[in-house]
Amino acid sequence: TLIGALSVSLVMAAQPAWADDGYALWLRSIAKVDRQAVVTALGDSATLTLAASELRRALPMETPAIVVATASAPSVRALTLPFSTLGDEGYLVCNVTLNGKRVILVAGNSDRGTLYGAFALIRHLATGGQAAAVNLRSAPKVKLRVLNHWDNLDESVERGYAGQSIWDWWTLPDFRDPRYTDYARANASIGINGTVLNNVNAKADSLTAPYIAKAAALANVFRPWGMRVYLSARFSAPIELGGLKTADPRDPAVAAWWKAKADEIYRAIPDFGGFLVKANSEGQPGPRDYGASHADGANMLAAAVRDHGGIVMWRAFVYAETDPEDRAKQAYSEFKPLDGTFADNVLVQVKNGAIDFQPREPFHPLFGAMPRTPLMIEFQITKEYLGFATHLAYLGPLFTEVLDAKTGQKPGETVADVVDGQAEHHKLSGMAGVANIGRDRDWSGSTFNQSNWYAFGRLAWDPDLSAEEIARSWAAQTFGTDRQVIDTVTAMMMGSREAVVDYTGALGLAHLMATGHHYGPGPWVSDLARPEWNPTYYHRADANGIGFDRTASGSNAVGQYAGSVAKSFAKPETTPESMLLWFHHLPWDRRMASGRNLWEDLVAHYDRGVAYVAQMQRQWEGLRSKIDAERWQKTATYLAVQEREARWWRDASLAYWMSVNHRPLPAGVRAPE
Ligand code: GCU
């Protein structure tokens, strides 16, 4: 049968030799055969042509005829399909009779929608779905699905662990590395529609004519794949580039400089997305330098891009060394009063938690607290605090834990409702992910890190997907449809982030890492000039207890949360144990749900984290014969590194805690080495 033939050809599909190094990402599991005859495009735009060629490239031998089209094609219009609910970028994929022939129709209202539909069909087939019964329909819930590259103009990548930047600024704009196309294609396959090319710690040079030309060359490559280019803007650029005396956003000369700069960019990149700005944070210039507010700064830039349809993504990751307030509170204190004062083409971009991409943080209290402002969420795909490229940590559960969190602001409202704009019917909505992409052959430093890029894209499209279904679908597309492989890989992935939490410091502890590079333990560090950079600032451990009192008797960060959420965080008894020490300072003897005391429980978490990694090693060993040697070996090696380093985290941390609390290890627990 057709179905039988399809699944056989999927399983048997020969992998091209170059695929084994991970370069092909998740777009690899179906044979490449020339299916010219099978796929027809009704129209000849660059994007529709890509949609057709992607299908030809991916399809197995036995496939029914496929037509790619937009809703406006006359023969498609005649079918009266439900296009009205699909918006600009949605798609449907279904079996229809077109001009008297049974075909699979892949169509959206725009050719971008059609391209997403083509990738959805490829995903459907690559994950074991059948062509005969295909019926897919989806529209993105979030409008701006954007990667943030922390890539510098010298081609280093801040917090990047996959090699140098993929942007070769030196040879751009003339040479357009084919890799740029592969990059855009991978992004389009998961629905990502924008990319900020340069680091938030921006250099003014990125706004000079030569760099605008380079960005334009990239934008030309990305455009047919539905991706727009954005730039991080250095707020003081009018001084550095324009020779002005000030960058005060209220100064008309400053506003005029930015307007002229925006016009210049739009002449080169007519669909330029807009600016991302890190202002008055970690030494970056900003409107506060002049006594102006973040809204003054954002609105001035927003006015510069407004006529071109551009937007401004203004980051709320703001804290000042001069501010004695709990660092976890500062962004809320600064931004909440500004709600309602931002221009309508501004989004405020808020990190998922109030500190900085820790293995676990409670959701940022700004979500739900600024109903009159579209808030983008910013996740970190690159694993700055979760073991760089070497440790296996699937971030799907981290992302969904935050997206699914109830804000407490309105009945039932979740962070996802705020982010996708549903809560307040905002016109703009967005999700940003700090990219983990570099020049490594496998793009992300390891095969499993690719899953975090993938999960980010899938969740930006639909924040209501489950981390597990994303993991399964990634596993099938990455390693093939063998049941044992998918089950094992998914099982490894699903607990892997919690394992990192366990071996780096569980129960709501955070920011215990070594200084500067952020790899490895450093809970003892207390001598950094900025108090809020010291791990001791966060854990506050002494002989009696541990944790940060953020209740009314402490910093009262709890007071920034609302309703039932604030209520539950206010007392240790009602705070989830996973966040206990984030909000409370408690005695080592405190009784925990496990029946153990806090100290014993903490030790058990360290042990559990180490054991999980050892278990992943065994699971992976069991897949040796089922995965190509190159990807298998690299992963096995990295798991061995991770196991060693999980023990390092455990042992160093326990030795330190014991030096503070002078407690023995619970009976039967292995002493730190
Ligand atoms: C973290 C990270 C920095 C980065 C900053 C930011 O602090 O360590 O490298 O610049 O976040 O998000 O702006």
Boltz pocket constraint, residues with backbone or C-beta under 6 A from the ligand:
constraints:
  - pocket:
      binder: B
      contacts: [[A, 158], [A, 159], [A, 200], [A, 201], [A, 278], [A, 282], [A, 317], [A, 356], [A, 384]]
      max_distance: 6.0
